[in-house]
């Protein structure tokens, strides 16, 4: 099967890019030819190393001229590479795919079947609330089939006009061999001044941007630190609000309690330093970082928004709280640390990932859908039962 992933964002650090890296590696190992159309980013070399046949296409177009160039280039790539399944990764790239393959005359057909190229969209998240008023109808018109990462995203699109039969939920999975419970690295403990048995460590892995809610996390942690002076908060990541969040921590007297690590690539080793993982986002779809932390055996505290309740089982694998509720978040952090509940919840979190969010289940689910719509589809193949 010749599959073309179509992305609108550069291939840098992000949840969608992480998903494409995994799918490229595993589908290539299964004998499929994976092409990825995107623009360069810091992870592009890694993408190519995992087997992707990269092509530079820019779908961050503006105006009719930019849209036309994107459509023209996409049609050329499909024809030259004899693509059998087109897999756009957003509503925007789906619209461009529809214009390129359905609205404008396009004589190309899949050589093995004589059929037109199917459009199988994956929706990771739709952040703009206004778009949900139309997303379901747009996806119904522009896609042959839609894969959703979460029931949360699918339900909102069903409510705006997407027929249930045209979609399925396939949770993106976690590499449970890479993200695994492990003892903390003594060198990292020394780097950050952490002492097991003395310090209770909470942490977050996220880009420091407004929607990740670091300001609420710092404010809540200040309440925790007053009651538990040995508590520590590890802030892992970089982003446009880094200086502002550092300033907030200083103003609240948390200089010795909050540790900023900067951007890190060895995330499993950093998760091993934590007792509890915390998300404080004001907007989430199906949080990858939370599932990685759970795979590493860490209890997770997360806001009751988006797909977070699909990830965290409240009171079993961690706790949920109302987004932006500083007092509620602080209470959850104090409760989980004071009672050492994070140990049993961390074990339950690992079991939940193995049961529901494994890498193998995810890749096999996506592969079944792509095969149904490709020239390689065996007789009687179906997407039913994937949801």
Secondary structure, 3 states (H helix, E strand, C coil): CEEEEEEEEECCCCHHHHHHHHHHHHHHHCCCEEEEEEECCCCHHHHHHCCCEEEECCCCCCHHHHHHHHHHHHHHHHHHHCCCEEEECCHHHHHHHHHHHHHCCCCCCCCCCCCCCEEEEEECCCCCHHHHHCHHHHHHHHCCEEEECCHHHHHHHHHCCCCHHHEEECCCCECCCCCCCCCCCHHHHHHHCCCCCCCEEEEEECCCCHHHCHHHHHHHHHHHHHHCCCEEEEEECCCCCHHHHHHHHHHCCCCCCEEEEECCCCHHHHHCCCCEEECCCCCCCCCHHHHHHHHCCCEEEEECCCCHHHHCCECCCEEEECCCCHHHHHHHHHHHHHCCHHHHHHHHHHHHHHHHCEHHHHHHHHHHHHHHHCCCCCCCCCCCCCC
